[in-house]
Amino acid sequence: MGDSSDIPFRDVAFPSAAMVVTERSGGTLIVEPETELDAFDTNLLLELDRRASEQPDKPYLLERGAEQEWISHSYAETRRDAHAVAQWLIDAGVTPDRSLLILSGNSIMHAVFKFGAMAAGIPVCPVSINYALMGGDYGRLRHVLGLVRPAVVFAEQTELFKKALESVDFGDAIIVTADPTQLDRPATAIADVLAVQAGPDVDARIQQLDPDSAAFYMLTSGSTSLPKAVIQTHRMVTANLAQGRQVLGETAGWKDAMLDWLPWNHVSGAFTQMGVMTSGGTLYIDAGRPLPGLFDTTIRNLKDVPVSFFTNVPAGYAMLADALEADAQLRETFFLKLRLVLYGGAGLPQALYDRFQRLAVETIGKRIFFTTGYGATETASGCMAIYFDTEEVGIGLPMPGLSIKLVPFDNRYEIRMKGQMVTPGYLNEPEKNAEIFDEDGYFRIGDAATFIEPGDIQRGLRFAGRLAEEFKLASGTWVSASNLRAAVVQGCSPLVSDALVCGLNRDYVAVLAWPNAAGIEQLLGRLPPDAAALAADPLVRATVEKALRAHNADNPGNSTRIRRFAFLDGAPSIDGHELSDKGTVNQSVALERRRDDVERLYAAEPDDSIIVL
């Protein structure tokens, strides 16, 4: 089939995305939706109670059991167990100045302990399981423990976390886990917590919840520094959920069945888990990942669960397209009810978008609407979205309830945000909190944007760089490292897995890159032993030179032209905090740790491992 751009989309129902734009002195713009945010309840636990009363037997969460069968937990069971956890926390004397730390992947019990702590008024801090599985000195986990001071640590899978639980000093925190007998330290069994009978204290705590108190301490990914704990209040979270329901909920079918893998220690996954509950829907917990060998689990689940809404990263959609092309049954089930697809984490290549739409048209005779969101841990989750007719890749427009300020910066705009979904600040970071809001109370999110269509905000905005990763050359010219890094990785694909953009106070831009072993082997049929051997290989060198010369031809300016390139030995260091929780490289930390490589890159007489352009 040829071009499908004239084929209509399957019906979507979005509110008006009309914006009101106010221009201030100096070219600053205030952009706000004409549509106001609908009224919403700031108490998520009252919403759970209502759902459990109205539809007690409806499955809320399902996960695969030991025999790969779906195990269901109803709304009534979720409320019962969450109230038991809350009563146990109250009886244990846990106070709101401490927290409950969740060290667990997505699971029914993860949700139960999360809601239970919220009901008791105790802030919840979910952390990546990688903090306990990466080994080394557990530096990231120790950092978080000192930051959020947990009174309770919920580590569901005892065997999986045994080494970390026995190696790290958790202070006076109570460890709650499936099988305490496996541990050489005191711990409480999950079953013993769930056996507690909830009393009137729990209902009283729920009724008295302060909407502006902390519901969560959500950790930043650590892509530009060690993780910070973002204070997410009950009002923040519920305002953001209300935005999502109002803009995407009807089309996304959140009251129906959803399947999702996104981890709940990140805001996107947490949003889905709570958003399904507030819509009275059912969430199938997908244990798959968009990685080779793990995506088969997602494919199996998609054959079981027809969905109206699906979300993934572009790499996941590439794998899904391969599977859809090979499996007619999967195509029929996947497109049966699908109305809306969301991507995040990176831009979606046009060729992949076209491929996906061709499959949709061949299967159901309609195209599927693609959207993406934009936001941060500090805004509860995505607070901007594409909810208007466009096929341009961008970050969308503010959803109802959000005001954005666009401040002219270079040839772009710095984005700032204000609304009920914006954080009051970071835990125990008074100096940082004094810096993150401007004189009008707008949060400095740290990103830049441009208009997709100059002068027409209704066409949406496009991401234009992460300001924290920008630097100046010796000439005073700004370099957008995040954009340049992405261009290098894409241009040198599949030979490069990630890159460091160098040039602070230097005369020109240069790049250090980590090789992608799979891509190198694909090109050569073998893997050279180190970076020097890699750079010495004629085919590798020619391939990289060709890619970078093409980049330079399209980007001849001093801030975008790459003059030197070298491969790095060894992977980014986890213990050295070079790698964030999202798997992204912390540019500033990595550059500091690799100062010798940077000096070698800029040597007056470069050695043979340096590619000079």
N, C-alpha and C positions, 0 to 999 in steps of 0.2 A: 504494500500500500504506500502511496506517495504522501504528499503534504496533507496533514489532517487539521490544519489551523482553522479551516472553515467549518469544522464539525462542532456542534454546540456542546457545552459542558452539561453534565448531569446537574439537575437543579440544585442550587445553593441558595440559602436565605441569610443574607447579611443585613444588618442595619445600615443606615446612611453613613458613609465615610466622609461627608462634607466637613471641611475644616474652616475655622475662623482664624484668620491671620492678622496679628497686630504688629505693626512695625514700630520699633523704638529707635532712639538716636544711635548713630553708629552702625545702623544696618541690622541690629539684633531683631530677631523675629520671635514672637510668642505664637505658638500653634496649638489650638485646642479643638476637639471635636464639637460640632454643633449639638450632637446628641449627648444628653447627660447620662451619667451612670445610674442604673436602676437602684432602688433601695435594696439593701442587703442586710442580713443578720451577721453581726460581728462575732457570734458565738458558734463555733463549728460543732461543739459538743451537743448543743441544743438541736442542731440540724441532724446529727446522728440519732439522737433520741427520737426525733420526729419520724425519720425514715424507718427506724426499728419498730415504731408503733404502727405506722401506716402499711408497711410491707415486711413484716417480721421474718417471713420465710424466704424472701427473695435473696438469692446469692449475691453477696457483695464482692467477695474475693474468692478466686479459685487458683490453686497451685497444683503442680504435679506431685503425686505421692511416690513412694518407693517403687511401686510397680508401674509408674508413669500414668496412673489414673488421675483424673481431676478430683481434687479434694476441695469441697465447697465450705465456705463460712458465710452464714446468712447475716443479714443486718441485725437481727435479734441476738445472734451469738456474738457478733462483734461488740455490741453494746454491753452485753453481760460480761464478757471477758475484759473489756476495757475498764468497766466499773470495778471489777475485782482488782485489777492492777492499781487503779486509783486508790482504793481502800487500803491496799497493802502499803502503798507509798505514804498515805496519811498515818497509818499505824506505825510505820517505821520512823516517823517524825521528819521526813524529808521536807525541806523548806525551799521557797522559790529563789533563794540566793545561791542554791546549788543547781544541779541539772541531772537529767537522765541521758547518758550517752548510749547510743545504739550502734553496736558493732555487728551488723548483720546485713546480708543482702535483702532484696525484696522478698517478703514473705507475709503470710497471714499474721504470724506472731509479731513481726516488725510493726505492722499496722496497729495491732492490739496494744502493744506497749507504748506506742506513740500516742494514741488516743487516750490511753490510761493516764499517762503523765500530764497531758493537756488538761484532762478532767480534774486532776489534783492541783493544777496551777503550777506545775513544775516544767521549766523550759526543757525542750528536747534538742539534743545535738546528735544527728545521724552522721556517722563518718564512713568513709570508703573502707571496704573490707581490705583494700590494698594496704592500708596503714598497719594492719596486723599480719599481712601475708608477705610483705616485701622483705622482711628479715632485717639484717643489719642491726643498727642500734635503736630501731623503732623511733627515730627522731621526730617524725611528724606526729605520731601518736602521743609521744611524751609532750610535745608542744601543745597539742590540743587539750590534753589532760590538765596541764597547768593553766590553760586559758579558761576553760568552762567549768572546772572544779566539779566533776560529777559526784553525786552521792550514790548513784546506781549506774552500773555498766551492764547493759543487756547484750550478751554475746551468745546468740542462739545456738550455733553449731559448736559444741564443745571440742570435738576432735579437731576441727578446722582451725580453731583459734587457741588451742592448748598451749603452743609454744609462747605466743604473745602474752597470754593470760598469766603464765608462770614466770615470764622474763621481765615484765614491766611492773614498776611500783605504782599501783593504783590508789595508794594511800588508804583512807578509810572507806572507800567506795565498796558497796556490796555488789558482788558479781552474781548475775542471774544468767543461768545457762541450762541447756537441756539435761545434761548428765554431770552433776558435780562430782560424782565418784571418779571420773576420769582425771580430775585435777589434783595436783599436789598443793592445794591452797583452799581456804574456805570459800564456799559458794552456795547459792540458793537455787533450787530447782524451779524451772518455769512452772511445772505442774503444781508446786506448793503455792506459788503466787496466784495462779488461776483458781485454786481451791478456796481462796478467801471469799467470804460472803460480804457483798457490798451493803453498806448501811446508808442512813440518811445523810451522813457527812459528805458523801460523794455528790449527791444531788445539790446539796447546799454549796459545795465548792463550784460546781458548774454554773449555778445561778449567779454566783458572786464574781465570776471571772471578769477581770478588768480588760476591756478591749485593747488598751494601750500597754498592757504588760507583755512580757516576752513569751511567745509560744514556742519559738525555735531559735537556736543558735546555728545558723547555716554557714558552713565554711566556704570561703572563697576557694577557687581551685588552686591558688598558689602559682599562677602562671607568671606573675611579676614580683612575687614576694612570698614569704611563708604564709600559710593560710590565716586569714582573719576570721573572727566569728561575727557574722552579720546578725544583728538583732532583728528578728522578724516578729512583729506583734500580731496578736489575734486579728486586729483591724486590718493590718497590712495584707495578711494572707486571705482573709475573706473578701476584701476589696478586689484583690487580683483575681480570685475565683469568680467573683461577680462579673468582672470585665470579660473573662473568658466565656462564661455562660451566655452573656448578652450578645457577644460578637460571633462566637463560633459554635456555641452549644447546640443550637437547633440543627444546624447543618451537620455537626460532628456526631450527633446522636449519642451524647454522653449518657442518656437515660437507658440506652440499649447495652450491648456488649462491646467491650473494648479489650484489646490485647496490647500489652506494652512491656518493654524491657528496660526502659530508662531507669537508672538507679535512683532510689528515693533519697539518697544523700545529696543529690543535685536537685535544683529547683524545678527543672522540667519534669522529672519523674515524680517528684513530690506533688506537683500541681495536678498531674493526671490522677494519682492515687486519691487525692482529696476531691478533685473535681468530679470524678465519677460518683463519689458518695453524695455530694451536694445535689447531684442530678438524679439520684436514686438508681444508678446504673449498676452494671456488673463488670468487674475488671478481672480478666484472665492474666495472671502473672507469667510473663514469658521469660524463661530461663536462658533463652538464646541471646546471642550477641552478633553484631555485624562483623564477624571475624571468621576466617576460614575454619571449618570444622564445628563451629558453634552456631552458624546461621541455619544449619539443618534443623535445629530445634525450633527455631522461629517458623520455618517452612512447615514443619509438622503441625505446629499449633495453628497456623493460618488455615490449614486444611480443615481443622476442627471448628474454627470460630470465624464465621463471616462477620466482618466489621464494617461500620459506616465511616470510621475515621482511623487513619493510620499515621504514625509518626516514626521517623528514622533519620539517620544521617545519610548524606549522599553515597557513602561507601556501601551502606546497607541497601539503598535502592538499586545500586549497580548489581549486587548479588541477587536481589529480588527479581530484577529484570531477567537475569540469566535463568532463574528458576521458573519464572512465568513462561518464558519462551519454550522451555523444555517440558512443561507439565500442564496439560489441558485441564485436568481436574482442579489444580491449584488456581488457574485462571478463572474458572467458573465460580469457585468459592470466593476468591479474593475480590472480584469485581461485582459480586452479586448485589451487595448493598452499599458499596463504597461511594462516598460523596465528596470526601475531603481528605487531602494528603498534606502533611506538614513535614518540612525538612528543616534541619538546623545543623549548626556546627561548622558549615562551610557552604559555599555557593554550589548550586546544582548545575552541572554541565548541560548545555543546551542539547547535546546529542543524547544524553541520558533521558532528559525530559521528553524529547521527541520519541524515543524508543518506548517509554512508558505509555505515552498517549496512543501510539500505534497499537499497542497491546490492548488498551482499554477500548478503542474504537472497534478493533476486530472482535472483541468479546461481547460488548454491550451496545455498540453503536454510538457511544457518547465519549467525550473526553472527561477527565477528572480534574477538578480544581486543585491547584497546588498553592499552598500558602506557606509562609514562614513567620516566625515571631522574632521579636527583639526585646531584650531586657537584660537583667542581671540578677545575681543573688540579692543585691540591694534593692531591687524592685519587686521582690517576691517571686517573680518569674517573668515571662514575656509580657510586656505592657504595651507594645506596639505590634501590629500585625498587618498583613495584606488581606484586607476584607473589601476589596474593590476590584473592578475588572482590569486586569493587567497580566501581561506575560513577561514583564521585566523582573529580573532578579534584584531584590532590594530588601530593605528592612521595614517597609510598610509605613503606616501612619499611627499616631496615638489612638488607643482604644478609649472609649468613654471613661472619664474620671482622671485622665492624665493630661497635664499641660507640659509641653516641652518648650524650652528656650533654645534657639539656634543663634549662637554667638559667632560672628565672623572670625575666622582663624585661617591665615594663609589664604588659599583659594577654596577653602571649605568652611564648614560650620562646626563648632564644638557643640555637642548635645548636652543639655541639662534637663532635669526632670523634676516635676512636683506633682504630688497626688497622695491619696491615702495609702497607696500600695508601696510607697517609698520608705525605706528604713529610717529610724531615728538615729542610727549610727552603728558603730562597731563596739563590741564588748571590751571594756577596759582600754579604750583607745582615745582618751580625751583630746590629745593633740591632733590626731587624725580626724576626729569628728569636727574639730574647729575648722578644718580645711575643706571638707567635702561639700558644704553648702555655700551658695553665694549670697549676696546681700538681699536677694529676694526670696531666699529659702529654697532655691532650686538645687537639686543634687547634681554634682559634677560626676557624671558616669564615666568620663575618661575616654570617650570615643568621638570620632569626627564623622560627619556625613556630608553628602552633596545631594542636590536635587537630581532626580532621574531626568526630568525635563526642566531646564533652567527657567525659573520664574513661575513654575506651575506646581505648587505643593500637592495638588490633588493626584499627581502621578506617583507620589511617594518619594521616599528617600533611599539613598544607597550608602552603605557602609564605606567609610573613607579612611580608616586607620585607627589604631589604638594609640592614644596620645602618650601613654606611659612608656611605650616602646619607641618613641620618636626621639631623634637626637639631631644635633647640628654638626655639619662639617666645619672645618676650619674657616671656610668662607662665610659661615653664618647661615648657609642653606639648610633648611629642614629636610630630614630623611624620614619617610614613613616606613619604619622597619617591618611592621606587621604586613603591610601590603607587599613590600619587596620580598620578604621571606616567602609569602604565599606564591608569588610569581616565580621565584627560583625553584621551589619544590615542584610546582606544576610544570614549569618549562623543562626541568631536568628529569622529570618522571620517565621511567621508574628507577633511576639510578640513585636518587636522593630521597631520604626519609624525612629529614628536617634540616634546618639551617640556622646559622647565626649571622646576622647582618652587622658588619663592623664599619667603623668610620668616625666615631665620636672624636671631634677635634682633629681629624685627619683631612688630607686633601681630597680623598676620593673614597668611594664605597668598595668594600671587598666582602667576600663571603667565606665562611667556614661551614662545611656541610658533613652530616653523617650519611654514610652510604646505606642504601637499601640492599641488603644482602640478596633478597629474592630477585630484585631487578638486575643486579650485577651478574648473578648466576644465569639469569635468562639471557643476558647479552653475550656473556663469555663462555657459558657452559662450565664455569669454575669460579672459585672465589679467591682472589689474591689475598695474601696473608696480612697485609697492613695497608695503611693509607698511602705510604710511599709507593708500594708496588701497584696500588690501584691507579695512582696518578701517572705512573710510568707506562701503563698499558696503552698502546696506541689507539685501540678502539674506544676505550673509556674516555681517553683524553679528547679524541676527535668528537665524540658524541656530546660531551660536556661543552666543549668549545663552540660547537655548532649551535647548541641550545642557547648559550649565553650571548653569542654574537647576534642571534635572532632577537633576543630580548633587548640588547643594546640598540639594535637598529630601530626598534619600536619605541625605545625609551632612552633617547640620547642625552637627556638632561643630566647635570652633575649629580642630582639627588637620586637618580634612578639607574644610572649607568654603572655596571659592575666592572671593575678594572682587574681584580684578582680573585682567584678561587682556590680553595684547598680542601681536601677531605680530612676528616677527623678520625682518629683511632678511638675505639671503645664507644659504648653506648652512653647516653646522658646518665649521670650519676643520680640515683634515687636518694641515697644517704646524704649526698652533697646538695640536695634540694634543687638540682638542675631540672628535674621533671615534676610537673604539677600533677595533681590528682586526676585531671582530665587527660593526662598523657601529653600535654603540650610542654614545650621547653621554656623555662624561665630564662629569658634572654640575658637579663642583667647579671644573674647569678652565674650562668654558664660562661659569659664573657669574662667575668672576674676570675673564675676558676681556671680559665684557659688563656690567661694573659700571655703565656709563652707562645702559644699558637698564633695569637693576634700579632705579636711582635714579629714572628717569623713571616707572617703574611705580608707585613709592611716593610720587610727588610730592604735596604737599598739595593742589595744584590740577592734577589730571591733564589732559593734553591730549586732543584728540579721538581720537587713535589708541588710547587706553586704554578697554577695555570694563569698566565698573564695575558690579558686581552687588550 
